[in-house]
Amino acid sequence: MKSPVVKRSVVVAGHKTSVSLEDAFWEGLKEIAGKRQKNLSELVAEIDSQRQHGNLSSTIRLFVLDCYRTQRSESEVGHNGAHEMTAHAAHAYS
């Protein structure tokens, strides 16, 4: 059976390092990098530079999770805000 964890090499601050993540986290990290117009190594270096403790793989997992949670929260706020604006407009015209 194939391991769900995939080890890949990335360059961080000019040094090659190995990072082990599940495929879902690699895909999420690539998607986030693309949205920020960065390559994978640039984003990993940014994450690493802000790391306070823990290993890099764990820090990346938490970063990806936080990005998606933030995206979801912003989406929910936008949806609720649009609903509130529609309700306010309907009340104003009734």
N, CA, C and O of each residue as an XYZ file, in Angstrom:
376
protein
N       0.835     -1.189      0.000
C       0.000      0.000      0.000
C       0.878      1.251      0.000
O       1.852      1.336      0.747
N       0.529      2.201     -0.829
C       1.298      3.435     -0.958
C       1.064      4.342      0.251
O      -0.065      4.497      0.719
N       2.141      4.932      0.742
C       2.048      5.841      1.883
C       1.365      7.136      1.464
O       1.652      7.669      0.392
N       0.450      7.654      2.312
C      -0.210      8.914      1.969
C       0.717     10.120      2.105
O       0.387     11.217      1.653
N       1.879      9.911      2.731
C       2.828     11.004      2.918
C       3.855     10.964      1.795
O       4.443      9.921      1.507
N       4.062     12.122      1.165
C       5.000     12.232      0.051
C       6.129     13.171      0.464
O       5.889     14.278      0.946
N       7.356     12.714      0.269
C       8.532     13.526      0.592
C       9.021     14.201     -0.679
O       9.252     13.542     -1.693
N       9.179     15.521     -0.618
C       9.672     16.284     -1.765
C      10.778     17.220     -1.305
O      10.831     17.617     -0.141
N      11.651     17.561     -2.227
C      12.722     18.504     -1.937
C      12.330     19.890     -2.409
O      11.797     20.053     -3.507
N      12.592     20.885     -1.581
C      12.374     22.281     -1.941
C      13.603     23.067     -1.523
O      14.348     22.654     -0.634
N      13.804     24.192     -2.167
C      14.924     25.055     -1.819
C      14.404     26.158     -0.909
O      13.500     26.908     -1.275
N      14.990     26.244      0.280
C      14.604     27.258      1.266
C      15.858     28.025      1.640
O      16.824     27.451      2.142
N      15.835     29.323      1.392
C      16.983     30.189      1.706
C      18.269     29.645      1.082
O      19.327     29.652      1.712
N      18.165     29.177     -0.157
C      19.338     28.700     -0.876
C      19.782     27.295     -0.518
O      20.787     26.819     -1.046
N      19.062     26.617      0.367
C      19.426     25.266      0.783
C      18.310     24.284      0.440
O      17.130     24.560      0.653
N      18.705     23.148     -0.090
C      17.736     22.110     -0.427
C      17.338     21.380      0.854
O      18.194     20.956      1.630
N      16.046     21.241      1.063
C      15.543     20.523      2.235
C      14.392     19.625      1.830
O      13.687     19.907      0.861
N      14.203     18.560      2.561
C      13.107     17.633      2.290
C      11.932     17.947      3.201
O      12.098     18.231      4.387
N      10.742     17.889      2.620
C       9.513     18.133      3.367
C       8.568     16.972      3.078
O       8.354     16.604      1.923
N       8.011     16.405      4.131
C       7.061     15.298      3.997
C       5.657     15.778      4.319
O       5.379     16.226      5.431
N       4.770     15.678      3.324
C       3.377     16.090      3.487
C       2.470     15.117      2.747
O       2.897     14.454      1.802
N       1.235     15.039      3.177
C       0.237     14.290      2.449
C      -0.057     15.021      1.135
O       0.100     16.237      1.035
N      -0.486     14.251      0.132
C      -0.769     14.832     -1.182
C      -1.746     16.005     -1.115
O      -1.579     16.994     -1.827
N      -2.754     15.897     -0.269
C      -3.744     16.977     -0.160
C      -3.088     18.284      0.272
O      -3.474     19.356     -0.196
N      -2.095     18.203      1.165
C      -1.411     19.416      1.599
C      -0.489     19.955      0.512
O      -0.353     21.170      0.363
N       0.157     19.051     -0.259
C       0.967     19.518     -1.384
C       0.090     20.253     -2.398
O       0.465     21.313     -2.899
N      -1.070     19.687     -2.694
C      -1.979     20.324     -3.650
C      -2.464     21.676     -3.135
O      -2.503     22.652     -3.884
N      -2.831     21.731     -1.863
C      -3.266     22.996     -1.264
C      -2.162     24.036     -1.299
O      -2.405     25.205     -1.601
N      -0.945     23.606     -0.987
C       0.197     24.525     -0.978
C       0.460     25.075     -2.378
O       0.734     26.265     -2.536
N       0.378     24.216     -3.392
C       0.567     24.656     -4.785
C      -0.523     25.651     -5.187
O      -0.244     26.647     -5.854
N      -1.750     25.382     -4.785
C      -2.865     26.276     -5.111
C      -2.663     27.651     -4.465
O      -2.867     28.680     -5.110
N      -2.270     27.663     -3.222
C      -2.036     28.926     -2.507
C      -0.879     29.681     -3.151
O      -0.961     30.894     -3.343
N       0.192     28.975     -3.484
C       1.339     29.610     -4.145
C       0.911     30.252     -5.462
O       1.312     31.375     -5.767
N       0.104     29.545     -6.236
C      -0.373     30.083     -7.507
C      -1.200     31.338     -7.326
O      -1.044     32.307     -8.070
N      -2.078     31.320     -6.339
C      -2.917     32.493     -6.080
C      -2.085     33.694     -5.643
O      -2.453     34.841     -5.896
N      -0.964     33.421     -4.988
C      -0.084     34.503     -4.525
C       1.011     34.823     -5.531
O       1.892     35.642     -5.267
N       0.949     34.177     -6.675
C       1.918     34.363     -7.763
C       3.347     34.128     -7.277
O       4.252     34.921     -7.534
N       3.519     33.019     -6.569
C       4.838     32.602     -6.083
C       5.057     31.160     -6.496
O       4.108     30.422     -6.760
N       6.320     30.771     -6.547
C       6.560     29.350     -6.753
C       6.577     28.668     -5.394
O       6.579     29.331     -4.357
N       6.588     27.349     -5.406
C       6.489     26.577     -4.179
C       7.633     26.897     -3.213
O       7.405     27.048     -2.013
N       8.848     26.999     -3.726
C      10.004     27.289     -2.867
C       9.891     28.659     -2.209
O      10.254     28.817     -1.044
N       9.392     29.644     -2.942
C       9.227     30.989     -2.368
C       8.220     30.969     -1.220
O       8.447     31.576     -0.174
N       7.106     30.266     -1.427
C       6.087     30.207     -0.387
C       6.594     29.434      0.822
O       6.372     29.851      1.959
N       7.270     28.318      0.594
C       7.808     27.540      1.714
C       8.847     28.359      2.479
O       8.896     28.296      3.708
N       9.669     29.117      1.777
C      10.660     29.971      2.445
C       9.967     31.033      3.305
O      10.417     31.337      4.410
N       8.870     31.593      2.788
C       8.105     32.590      3.545
C       7.512     31.958      4.813
O       7.569     32.541      5.896
N       6.949     30.771      4.660
C       6.370     30.056      5.803
C       7.461     29.752      6.824
O       7.274     29.947      8.025
N       8.600     29.274      6.333
C       9.720     28.929      7.218
C      10.240     30.146      7.973
O      10.601     30.043      9.145
N      10.278     31.289      7.311
C      10.812     32.496      7.963
C       9.916     32.990      9.097
O      10.378     33.696      9.994
N       8.641     32.621      9.058
C       7.699     33.048     10.090
C       7.460     31.963     11.143
O       6.682     32.159     12.077
N       8.126     30.829     10.991
C       7.952     29.698     11.910
C       8.545     30.039     13.265
O       9.672     30.525     13.357
N       7.781     29.782     14.309
C       8.255     30.069     15.664
C       8.753     28.811     16.359
O       9.693     28.877     17.150
N       8.146     27.676     16.080
C       8.590     26.401     16.646
C       7.952     25.273     15.864
O       7.097     25.504     15.010
N       8.362     24.073     16.151
C       7.832     22.918     15.434
C       8.613     22.664     14.159
O       9.439     23.475     13.743
N       8.336     21.523     13.550
C       9.066     21.214     12.323
C       8.372     21.860     11.120
O       7.217     22.277     11.204
N       9.083     21.934     10.022
C       8.578     22.631      8.837
C       7.328     21.963      8.265
O       6.399     22.656      7.850
N       7.289     20.647      8.237
C       6.111     19.957      7.702
C       4.853     20.308      8.494
O       3.805     20.578      7.908
N       4.956     20.304      9.806
C       3.803     20.653     10.645
C       3.398     22.103     10.440
O       2.210     22.422     10.387
N       4.384     22.976     10.326
C       4.104     24.393     10.117
C       3.383     24.610      8.786
O       2.462     25.422      8.703
N       3.798     23.891      7.753
C       3.147     24.009      6.447
C       1.703     23.513      6.525
O       0.801     24.146      5.977
N       1.479     22.387      7.202
C       0.116     21.870      7.342
C      -0.788     22.907      8.019
O      -1.908     23.152      7.571
N      -0.293     23.505      9.091
C      -1.078     24.514      9.807
C      -1.311     25.746      8.939
O      -2.385     26.345      8.995
N      -0.321     26.129      8.139
C      -0.453     27.268      7.236
C      -1.559     27.012      6.209
O      -2.416     27.867      5.988
N      -1.535     25.831      5.583
C      -2.545     25.487      4.573
C      -3.932     25.456      5.212
O      -4.888     25.995      4.654
N      -4.039     24.831      6.372
C      -5.316     24.777      7.080
C      -5.828     26.178      7.391
O      -7.007     26.469      7.187
N      -4.954     27.041      7.880
C      -5.347     28.411      8.214
C      -5.799     29.177      6.970
O      -6.777     29.922      7.025
N      -5.098     29.001      5.856
C      -5.487     29.683      4.614
C      -6.888     29.289      4.178
O      -7.692     30.144      3.808
N      -7.180     27.994      4.222
C      -8.500     27.542      3.803
C      -9.582     27.938      4.794
O     -10.708     28.237      4.396
N      -9.252     27.944      6.083
C     -10.233     28.409      7.078
C     -10.535     29.889      6.881
O     -11.691     30.305      6.951
N      -9.503     30.678      6.635
C      -9.682     32.110      6.399
C     -10.507     32.339      5.147
O     -11.414     33.171      5.140
N     -10.197     31.607      4.093
C     -10.943     31.726      2.835
C     -12.415     31.386      3.065
O     -13.300     32.080      2.564
N     -12.671     30.337      3.809
C     -14.047     29.929      4.096
C     -14.766     30.986      4.923
O     -15.922     31.308      4.647
N     -14.094     31.529      5.935
C     -14.703     32.563      6.779
C     -15.035     33.802      5.968
O     -16.112     34.378      6.121
N     -14.118     34.213      5.108
C     -14.353     35.394      4.270
C     -15.516     35.153      3.319
O     -16.305     36.058      3.047
N     -15.615     33.935      2.818
C     -16.710     33.590      1.918
C     -18.042     33.642      2.649
O     -19.028     34.146      2.112
N     -18.075     33.122      3.872
C     -19.307     33.141      4.658
C     -19.709     34.563      5.028
O     -20.893     34.897      4.993
N     -18.741     35.405      5.382
C     -19.027     36.798      5.716
C     -19.561     37.516      4.488
O     -20.519     38.283      4.586
N     -18.952     37.276      3.336
C     -19.413     37.898      2.094
C     -20.819     37.476      1.749
O     -21.635     38.296      1.328
N     -21.110     36.190      1.925
C     -22.449     35.692      1.630
C     -23.468     36.278      2.591
O     -24.535     36.723      2.167
N     -23.152     36.285      3.879
C     -24.070     36.849      4.873
C     -24.240     38.343      4.668
O     -25.339     38.874      4.820
N     -23.153     39.021      4.325
C     -23.225     40.464      4.072
C     -24.122     40.765      2.896
O     -24.901     41.717      2.937
N     -24.025     39.968      1.847
C     -24.880     40.167      0.667
C     -26.333     39.907      1.033
O     -27.227     40.622      0.580
N     -26.570     38.890      1.848
C     -27.935     38.581      2.286
C     -28.508     39.733      3.107
O     -29.659     40.130      2.922
N     -27.684     40.266      4.024
C     -28.144     41.392      4.852
C     -28.426     42.621      4.004
O     -29.393     43.337      4.263
N     -27.592     42.882      2.985
C     -27.803     44.042      2.116
C     -29.091     43.872      1.320
O     -29.845     44.829      1.145
N     -29.345     42.651      0.836
C     -30.569     42.392      0.084
C     -31.787     42.591      0.972
O     -32.775     43.190      0.549
N     -31.722     42.097      2.187
C     -32.850     42.239      3.129
C     -33.058     43.710      3.457
O     -34.199     44.165      3.539
N     -31.978     44.464      3.645
C     -32.075     45.897      3.949
C     -32.683     46.651      2.763
O     -33.538     47.517      2.948
N     -32.243     46.321      1.554
C     -32.772     46.990      0.355
C     -34.251     46.669      0.175
O     -35.042     47.552     -0.156
N     -34.627     45.410      0.391
C     -36.033     45.026      0.255
C     -36.896     45.779      1.268
O     -38.004     46.204      0.943
N     -36.397     45.945      2.483
C     -37.147     46.666      3.527
C     -37.276     48.152      3.156
O     -38.311     48.775      3.397
N     -36.227     48.697      2.575
C     -36.229     50.125      2.215
C     -37.262     50.421      1.133
O     -37.841     51.507      1.109
N     -37.499     49.456      0.230
C     -38.437     49.660     -0.868
C     -39.848     49.155     -0.578
O     -40.727     49.241     -1.436
N     -40.069     48.628      0.632
C     -41.415     48.121      0.924
C     -42.261     49.146      1.640
O     -43.419     48.877      1.958
